[in-house]
Amino acid sequence: MKKLSIDTRELAHPEPLEIAIKTLQQLNSDTYLNMLHSKNPIPLLDLAQEHGYRTLSQENSAGDWEIVITNNKDVNLQELLGV
Amino acid sequence: MFSQSGLSLDQAPPISVVFRFFFLGACFGIISGISLFFYQTDIFDASSTAALTFTHLLTLGVMLSFMFASLFQMLPVIAGVSLKSPIKKANLLLYPFTLGVVTLLAAFNTSASWLYMSVAVLLGFSIFTAVIPMLVNLRKLDNHTSSSKGMLFALSALFIIVLFALYLLLSLNGSLQGTYYTEVKIAHYSFGLFGWIALLILSISFQVIEMFYVTPAYPKTISNYLPMALFLVLFMSSVIGFFLPSIWIVGHVVVIGLLISYALLTLKRLTQRKRPLTDATVWFWRMGLSSLVLSLLFILLQYFTEWTLLKPLSYIFFASFALSIVFAMFYKIVPFLTWFHLNSQGYFTAPMMHEVIHPKTAKKHLYIHLATIVTFILSLFVNLFIFLAAMLTILSFGWMAWQIIHAWTLYNHTQETGEKFDMGSIS
C-alpha cells in the first residue's frame, strides 16, 4: 500500500487537523495516511471513525504519536505502524 | 479547542450555541460604545452612575457573554463535560440574562427599587441555572487537567460573585439593611476582576497557549496550583475582610504578584514558539498580557501615591487585558468551529478557516482595538477624545458582530448548497 506521510509535530493547532482532513479526502483503498504528531489527535480519530475509516494511534519512544488511517478493511493496521 | 485526551464529536455543542453568545457580547459592546456619548469621561469616576453602568456593560454584558460562549464550547471539549440539551440550556440562560443586564442598567440609572429586585431574580436565576450544572459536572470529573481544575475555581468564583451581587442588589432595593455593603462590594469586584475574568483566562491559557502557538508547556507547579492559590487568597480576604477590611491590601498585593508572574511567564512562552509565525492573535495575547501587567502595577502604585490618573489607567488597561484575550480567542474559535463542524458533517466544499475570517481581517481589528485603547488613554488628558473612543468601540464590536454574521452565513450557505464527500465507503 502507498503511504501518504505527514509530519505535523511542529505545527500549531488546528493546522494538523486541517492537513490531515485534506489528506483523508484523497485516500483510496490502496493508500493510507501515516501521521506523526505531538499529541494523540482524538478529534481527527473521532472524525475519521465517524466517516468509516479505520484508525490506529500509538505513542513512540520519543513521546510523539504515530497515527495510521485507512479505508481499506483488510489491511492490518499494526503492520503499517513504523513502516 | 480540543482536549488531546478524550473529545467525542458528539459532545461538542451546536455551533449556534457558541455564536449566539458571541453575538450577544458584541451587541452589548456596541451599546457600551453608544453609552459613552452620554456618559463621556464620567466613566472614570468609580463612584458615578456612569462608571457603574459602563463597567457592568463591559463585565456582564460583553465579558460574561463571551465567557459563556467559550464555556459552552470548551467545557465539553477541554474538560470532557457533556451538557445535555445545550440549545435549551443556552436559551434558558440567554433570554433572562439579556433582560437582566438591560434591567440592571436601567436600575443603576433610575434607582427604582423594583428594578433591583427584578435584576436579582433575572440574573440570579439565569446565571445560577447555567453555572450550577457546569460546577456539578466539573466536580464529577475523574481525571482533571490543569484547565478543568482552573475552570472549577473560576466558576466557583462566579457563583460567589453572584451571591455577593444579590446581597448588594437587595441592599439597594431596601430588602436588606446592607450592614456589610462596603465589605461585600470590595469582595464582589475583587472576585469579579481577579477570581472570574483573570482566573478563567489563565486557566484556559494553560491549554491553549501550548496548543495554538506550539510553545513549551507551563511548569506543572504553576498550572496545577496557581488557580487554587488565586481563589484561596480572594476567598480568605473576603472572609477576613468582614472583620478586618484592611486585609484587602495584603490580598490585592498577593494577587497582583501572582498575576504579574503569570503574565510575564506567558509572554516568555510566546517568545519560545517553535514556529515563530506571528498572526494577529499572538499580538492580541501580547497586548492583553502587557495590559494586565500595567493595570496591576497601576493598582499597586495606588497604595504608594495619590496620582489621580492611576485609577482610570488601571481600569483602561484591565479592560484592554480582558478584551484583547477575548478577541484572540474569538479569531481562533469562530473560523475553526465553522470549518470543523462543516467538515465533520462531510461537506467537501466547506470553506477553509482563512475563508471564514481572513487573517488580515483579524489584523485590522487588532489596529482598531489598539487605537481604541490609545484614545481612551488620551481622553484622560483631552476629554474630547472620549467621542473618538466611543466611535472606535462601536467599530471594534461592530467588526466582531460582522465576522459572526459572515461566519454564520457561510455555514448556512454551505449546508444548503455544499457537496458532501464520501469518506464512508470502505473497500
Interface residues (C-beta under 8 A of the other chain):
Chain A: E10 L11 A12 H13 P14 L17 E18 I21 L24 Q25 N28 S29 S38 K39 N40 P41 I42 P43 D46 L47 A48 E50 H51 G52 Y53 R54 N71 N72 K73 D74
Chain B: M1 F2 S3 Q4 S5 G6 L7 S8 L9 M211 F212 Y213 V214 R273 K274 R275 F336 W339 F340 N343 S344 G346 F348 M352 M353 F421 M423 G424 S425 I426 S427
